[in-house]
Every structure is written in C-alpha cells, then in structure tokens.
Amino acid sequence: QVQLVESGGGLVRPGGSLRLSCAASGTIFSVYAMGWYRQAPGNLRSDMVASITPSGLTTYADSVKGRFTISRDNAKNTVYLQMNSLKPEDTAVYYCNADIQTGESSWSTNEYWGQGTQVTVSS
C-alpha cells in the first residue's frame, strides 16, 4: 500500500507564507510526477496548482506563478509547495498527487492522492 501524507496547512493573513509538505510511503519502486491540487470552498472540482517531474521540470497554474514554488526531494519521496504572498482566493483544501510505481512492471503505476490539508487566508 502507498500513502501520501500532507502537512503544513493552516490559517495565515493575506501576504503571508506557508509551506506544504507531502511524503509518500509504502511499497514504492519509483515515483514519477508529483503535484498539488486545490479545491476552493463551493467548488466541486480540484484545480491543478503545480506539478514537478523527477528531473525537476515544473508547471504552474497562471494564478500562482511568481508566488508559489514547487520542489521535491527524490531521496525522501517528498514534494513541497512554498506559498508566498498568499491571497484570500488561495483559500482551499490542498491535495497532494503522485504517480507511483509499486512493482518492477510499469503496469503497477497508479495515481495516488493525499487526504488534503486546509489552507485559509484571512485577516
């Protein structure tokens, strides 16, 4: 079994910063793309915030470019999201996502999700 465990959410004032972490554990052969999604209050869907490949290639949603930075530690199977200059519209539940191979065959690659961590930006 594979688990993604997130940490680092909380309440912060506009303009403040938070750092989210997500560690993958369990039977892991290889970790491919990792990323963060968020679901804002009242929204039925989760939107991609940022993603990163094992080699460090990153992609960001337009709304967070220049404010958020995604990084990863491949040795620890961990992905981070540094969030600066936070705005009230960043308020959401943030979910970690990763494509993980659990056996020698590439057929054993599946998508996994964390349980979510609440980020609230409010004065």
N, C-alpha and C positions, 0 to 999 in steps of 0.2 A: 504494500500500500504506500501511496505517496501523500504527503500532507504539505500544504503551503500555509505557513503561519505568519500573519502580519502583525506589526506593532508600530507604534509611533503616532497614532491619530490623537485628536483632542480638540480643545477649544483654543482659538487664537484670535487676536484682534486683527482687523484689516491692516495690511502692511507687514504683518509678522511672518514668521517662518516655521515650518515643521519638516521633519524628516521621517519618511515612512520606510520600514524595512520589511522584507518578506523572505523567509528562509524555507527552502524545500528540503524535506527529509523523507527517509524511507528507502525503498529499493529503487535506486537510481543508477542507470547506466550512463545516461547523457542528458544534459539539459540544453535545449535549443533556445528559441526566442522566449524572452520573459518580458512582462509588461504590466502596466497599471491601467485599470478602467475605473470609471466612477459613475455612480447613479445618483443624480440630484433628487431632492425631495419632489414628489409628484410625478417624476418621470418613470415610465415603465421599462425603459431600456438603459443599458450601460453604454457609455461612450468611451472610446479609447483615449487615454491621456498621453501615454508614452510607451514605447517599446524599445528593446535593445537585443541585438543578436549576440552570440557568443564572442564574436570578434570585436564587439563594441559599436556596431553601426546602430544609430539611434533614429527614432521617428517621434515627432511630437504633434499633438493637436495644435491647430493655429492659436487657440485661446490660451495656451500655456507657454508658447515659445518665448524664450528670453526670461522666463520666471522659474520654470521647473527644469530640473536636471535629473535624468535617469542614469544610473550606473549599476554595475554588478561586480560581484566577487565570485568568479567561477570556481575557485577552490572551496568556497563555502556554500555554493549553490544559493546565493543570496542576491536579491535585487533591491535597490534603494531608489527612493524618489525624494529629492531635495526640493522643497517647495518654498519659494521666496515671494515677497510682495503679494501675499495672499489677499484675495478679494472675497467679498461675501458670496459672489457667484461660484466660488470654488467649493462651497459647502456641499458635501455629498458623502456617500459611503464609497470608499475606495477599495477596490478589489485587485488583488494580485493574480496574475495569469502566467502560466508557463507551459511550454510543450516539452514533455519529458518522456524519454525512452527508458523503459524499465527492464529491458532484456537485450540480448545480443541482436535480435532481429529488429529492424526498423519498423516492422509491423506492430511492435509493442509501444509505439509512440502515441501518447494521448495528451489531451489538453486538460490541465488541472486549474482549479480556482481556489483562492483563499476564502476565508469566512467573511472578510470585509472589516474595515476599520473606519469609524466615523471621524470626519474632519468637519469642524464647524468654525466658520469665520464670521465673527460678530463682535461689535463693540458693546 
